[in-house]
Amino acid sequence: MVLMALLTALCSVQAEETPNARQARRIFNNAYQQVFGEQGATLHYDVNIIGIYKTDGTIWYKGKKSKFEDAKMNSWNDGSTVYTIKKKKRKKEVEVYHANNNKSDKYSSKFKFEPDNFDYSISEDSQGLMLTLKAKKGAKGIKEVHALVERKTYHPISVRIKIAFVWTTIKISHFRSGGITDEMLRFPKEKFKDYEFVDKRN
């Protein structure tokens, strides 16, 4: 899923040892723990890739497990297997993927992140704190990341990603850290007894 790929990327910052970069790293780590820590988290997202791809929905995380619901599909990840239902398909199908090789979302692969390819900084913004990552010379893939977080809580507000000349914007709302149980993320197989399960784990 796009959002997960982007937020996971932000957790592994290896900033240069300047005071500004150390502060950026500390805040990235704090924000990451709020989203991906063992307590779990949930948030609503709105994704816009220059008008070509738009979607919005809600996602829940806890460790390696997750669930998301949006206008195009619903998906459950139990840490080893991903179950996906694409809403626009006429057939009642549940697609099954390996969690470490999920091909159900073709956009996620475009956001692969190499932390050593960037320089990091932090600055004040009218809405909070702006965390900026700029690709080093010769780095491929993501060129720039602007992550806006709340000033006191470090809750995520928005993320903008630049690949080549294309910007992707993700607006985040209704963020809550904690209170996520395993049962909330479980794939409810009993609700889809009349669906065909299509195994794509080959």
C-alpha positions as CSV (number, residue, x, y, z in Angstrom):
1,M,0.0,0.0,0.0
2,V,1.4,3.4,-0.9
3,L,0.9,5.0,2.5
4,M,2.6,2.2,4.3
5,A,5.6,2.3,2.0
6,L,6.0,6.0,2.5
7,L,5.6,6.1,6.2
8,T,7.9,3.1,6.7
9,A,10.5,4.8,4.6
10,L,10.5,7.8,7.0
11,C,11.4,5.6,10.0
12,S,14.9,4.6,8.9
13,V,16.5,8.0,8.7
14,Q,20.3,8.1,9.0
15,A,20.9,11.8,9.3
16,E,24.2,13.6,9.1
17,E,25.5,14.7,12.5
18,T,24.6,18.3,12.5
19,P,22.3,19.7,15.3
20,N,19.5,20.3,12.8
21,A,19.8,16.8,11.3
22,R,19.9,15.2,14.7
23,Q,16.7,16.9,15.6
24,A,15.1,15.8,12.3
25,R,16.2,12.2,13.1
26,R,14.8,12.3,16.6
27,I,11.4,13.6,15.4
28,F,11.3,11.0,12.6
29,N,12.0,8.2,15.1
30,N,9.3,9.5,17.4
31,A,6.7,9.8,14.7
32,Y,7.6,6.3,13.4
33,Q,7.1,4.8,16.9
34,Q,3.7,6.4,17.2
35,V,2.6,4.9,13.9
36,F,4.4,1.5,13.8
37,G,5.0,0.7,17.5
38,E,3.6,-2.3,19.2
39,Q,0.7,-0.2,20.5
40,G,-0.6,0.1,16.9
41,A,-2.2,3.2,15.2
42,T,-4.9,4.3,12.8
43,L,-5.3,7.2,10.4
44,H,-7.3,8.5,7.5
45,Y,-5.4,9.3,4.3
46,D,-6.1,11.2,1.0
47,V,-3.6,10.3,-1.8
48,N,-3.2,12.4,-5.0
49,I,-0.6,11.7,-7.6
50,I,-0.9,14.8,-9.8
51,G,-4.5,13.9,-10.5
52,I,-3.6,10.6,-12.2
53,Y,-4.3,8.4,-9.2
54,K,-6.5,9.5,-6.3
55,T,-7.9,7.5,-3.4
56,D,-8.8,8.0,0.2
57,G,-9.4,5.6,3.1
58,T,-8.4,4.5,6.5
59,I,-5.6,2.3,7.6
60,W,-4.8,0.4,10.9
61,Y,-1.3,-0.8,11.9
62,K,0.1,-3.0,14.6
63,G,3.6,-4.4,14.2
64,K,3.8,-6.3,10.9
65,K,0.0,-6.5,10.7
66,S,-2.3,-4.0,9.0
67,K,-5.7,-3.4,7.4
68,F,-6.9,-0.7,5.1
69,E,-10.2,0.3,3.5
70,D,-10.4,2.8,0.6
71,A,-12.6,3.5,-2.4
72,K,-10.8,1.0,-4.6
73,M,-10.1,-2.0,-2.4
74,N,-10.0,-3.5,1.1
75,S,-6.9,-5.3,2.4
76,W,-5.8,-7.3,5.4
77,N,-2.2,-8.2,6.2
78,D,-1.6,-10.7,9.0
79,G,2.2,-10.4,8.7
80,S,2.6,-13.3,6.3
81,T,-0.4,-13.3,4.0
82,V,-2.3,-10.4,2.4
83,Y,-6.0,-10.7,1.5
84,T,-7.3,-8.1,-1.0
85,I,-10.8,-7.4,-2.3
86,K,-10.9,-5.0,-5.3
87,K,-14.2,-3.3,-5.2
88,K,-14.6,-2.5,-8.9
89,K,-14.3,-6.1,-10.0
90,R,-17.7,-7.7,-10.9
91,K,-16.6,-11.1,-9.6
92,K,-16.6,-11.9,-6.0
93,E,-12.9,-12.6,-5.5
94,V,-10.4,-12.5,-2.7
95,E,-6.9,-12.2,-4.0
96,V,-4.2,-13.8,-1.8
97,Y,-0.6,-12.6,-1.8
98,H,2.6,-13.1,0.2
99,A,3.0,-10.2,2.6
100,N,6.7,-9.6,1.5
101,N,5.8,-9.7,-2.2
102,N,2.4,-8.0,-2.4
103,K,1.7,-7.1,-6.1
104,S,-1.9,-6.0,-5.4
105,D,-0.9,-2.4,-5.3
106,K,1.3,-1.4,-8.3
107,Y,2.0,2.1,-7.0
108,S,3.8,1.0,-3.8
109,S,6.8,-0.2,-5.8
110,K,7.4,3.3,-7.0
111,F,8.2,4.5,-3.5
112,K,11.2,2.4,-2.6
113,F,13.4,4.3,-0.2
114,E,17.1,4.2,0.5
115,P,17.9,6.2,3.6
116,D,21.5,6.8,2.8
117,N,20.6,8.6,-0.4
118,F,19.3,11.7,1.3
119,D,20.2,14.7,3.3
120,Y,17.9,15.7,6.1
121,S,16.7,18.9,7.7
122,I,13.9,20.4,9.8
123,S,12.3,23.8,9.7
124,E,9.3,25.7,11.2
125,D,6.0,25.8,9.3
126,S,2.9,27.7,10.0
127,Q,1.1,24.4,10.7
128,G,3.9,22.6,12.5
129,L,7.3,21.2,11.8
130,M,8.5,20.5,8.2
131,L,10.9,17.6,7.8
132,T,12.7,17.7,4.4
133,L,14.7,15.0,2.8
134,K,16.6,15.8,-0.4
135,A,18.3,13.1,-2.6
136,K,22.1,13.2,-2.9
137,K,23.6,13.7,-6.3
138,G,23.2,10.6,-8.4
139,A,20.5,9.0,-6.3
140,K,17.7,7.2,-8.2
141,G,14.0,7.0,-7.3
142,I,12.6,9.4,-4.8
143,K,14.1,12.9,-5.2
144,E,12.5,14.8,-2.3
145,V,10.2,14.3,0.7
146,H,8.4,16.9,2.7
147,A,6.8,15.5,5.8
148,L,4.7,17.9,7.9
149,V,4.1,16.9,11.6
150,E,2.4,18.6,14.5
151,R,4.8,20.7,16.6
152,K,4.1,19.2,20.0
153,T,2.9,15.7,19.4
154,Y,4.8,14.9,16.1
155,H,1.6,13.5,14.7
156,P,1.7,13.3,10.9
157,I,-0.3,15.9,9.0
158,S,0.9,15.4,5.4
159,V,3.6,13.9,3.2
160,R,4.7,15.0,-0.2
161,I,7.0,12.8,-2.4
162,K,8.8,13.8,-5.6
163,I,9.8,11.2,-8.1
164,A,11.4,12.7,-11.3
165,F,9.2,15.7,-11.8
166,V,6.0,14.2,-10.3
167,W,4.8,15.1,-6.8
168,T,2.5,12.8,-4.8
169,T,0.6,14.3,-1.9
170,I,-0.8,12.4,1.1
171,K,-3.0,14.3,3.6
172,I,-3.4,12.6,6.9
173,S,-6.2,13.1,9.5
174,H,-7.9,11.4,12.4
175,F,-4.5,10.0,13.6
176,R,-4.6,7.9,16.8
177,S,-1.8,5.9,18.3
178,G,-2.6,2.9,20.5
179,G,-5.7,0.8,21.2
180,I,-5.3,-1.4,18.1
181,T,-6.0,-5.1,18.8
182,D,-5.1,-8.2,16.7
183,E,-8.8,-9.0,16.3
184,M,-9.3,-5.6,14.6
185,L,-6.8,-6.6,11.9
186,R,-7.9,-10.2,11.4
187,F,-9.2,-11.1,7.9
188,P,-12.9,-12.0,8.5
189,K,-13.0,-15.1,6.3
190,E,-16.4,-16.1,7.6
191,K,-17.9,-13.0,5.9
192,F,-16.6,-14.0,2.4
193,K,-17.8,-17.7,2.2
194,D,-19.4,-17.0,-1.2
195,Y,-16.2,-15.4,-2.6
196,E,-13.6,-17.2,-4.8
197,F,-10.1,-17.2,-3.3
198,V,-7.5,-16.5,-6.0
199,D,-4.0,-17.5,-4.8
200,K,-1.3,-15.3,-6.3
201,R,1.5,-16.4,-4.2
202,N,3.4,-18.3,-6.9
